[in-house]
Amino acid sequence: MILHVFGSHGFANFLLFMMILAVLNRYVFRGIIHVFQERVLPGLMNRYEKMLRWILAWQKAGMGIGIFIPAVPDFCDAVARKRKQSSILPEW
């Protein structure tokens, strides 16, 4: 209030805002932050770890399928067209 009298309205409003945030932090945010850090965050981390373990367990199968399935249409196309020898490689 004293700063308002001296004409420093912006700084006075800033200090008032900071005091309100300090009170909110002390009585409201601490409980919310504690619950988040002690319960919610470990649960999220456990689910993320399980998902990563599942993905890595199926990685080899997924890589094999990911390589084989796109190769099938290409092979069928090559057989159907009866491609000639590549013109890039020299004939010996």
C-alpha positions in Angstrom: 0.0 0.0 0.0 2.9 2.4 0.7 4.2 1.9 -2.8 0.8 2.9 -4.2 1.0 6.2 -2.3 4.5 6.9 -3.7 3.2 6.2 -7.3 4.9 2.8 -7.8 1.7 1.1 -8.9 3.3 -1.6 -11.0 5.8 -2.7 -8.4 3.2 -2.7 -5.7 0.9 -4.9 -7.8 3.8 -7.2 -8.5 4.6 -7.6 -4.7 0.9 -8.2 -3.9 0.8 -10.8 -6.6 3.9 -12.5 -5.2 2.5 -12.5 -1.7 -0.7 -14.2 -3.0 1.3 -16.8 -4.8 3.4 -17.5 -1.7 0.3 -18.0 0.4 -1.2 -20.3 -2.3 2.0 -22.2 -2.5 2.2 -22.8 1.3 -1.5 -23.8 1.8 -2.7 -25.2 -1.5 0.0 -26.1 -4.0 2.2 -28.1 -1.5 -0.5 -30.7 -1.0 -1.2 -31.0 -4.7 2.5 -31.3 -5.6 3.0 -33.9 -2.9 0.2 -36.1 -4.1 1.4 -35.7 -7.7 5.0 -36.6 -6.8 4.2 -39.5 -4.5 1.3 -41.1 -6.3 0.6 -39.9 -9.8 4.2 -39.6 -11.2 5.3 -43.1 -10.0 2.2 -44.6 -11.6 2.9 -42.9 -14.9 6.6 -44.0 -14.7 5.6 -47.6 -14.0 3.1 -47.7 -17.0 5.8 -46.1 -19.2 8.3 -48.7 -18.2 5.9 -51.6 -18.8 5.1 -50.2 -22.3 8.8 -49.9 -23.1 9.4 -53.5 -21.9 6.5 -54.7 -24.1 7.8 -52.9 -27.1 11.3 -54.1 -26.7 10.1 -57.7 -26.2 8.3 -57.6 -29.6 11.0 -55.6 -31.3 12.6 -58.6 -33.1 9.2 -60.0 -34.3 8.1 -56.5 -35.4 11.4 -56.0 -37.4 11.0 -59.3 -39.1 7.4 -58.5 -40.1 8.3 -55.0 -41.1 10.9 -56.2 -43.4 9.1 -59.2 -44.9 5.7 -57.8 -45.6 6.8 -54.9 -47.8 9.2 -57.2 -49.7 6.3 -59.6 -50.7 4.6 -57.2 -53.2 8.0 -56.2 -54.6 8.9 -59.8 -55.2 5.5 -60.6 -56.7 5.9 -57.6 -59.0 9.4 -58.7 -60.1 8.2 -62.2 -60.9 5.1 -60.9 -62.8 7.1 -58.5 -64.9 10.0 -61.0 -65.4 12.5 -58.2 -65.1 15.6 -58.3 -67.2 19.1 -57.9 -65.9 19.8 -54.4 -64.5 21.3 -52.0 -67.0 23.4 -50.4 -64.2 25.7 -53.5 -63.8 28.0 -54.3 -66.6 27.6 -57.6 -68.4 30.6 -60.0 -68.0 
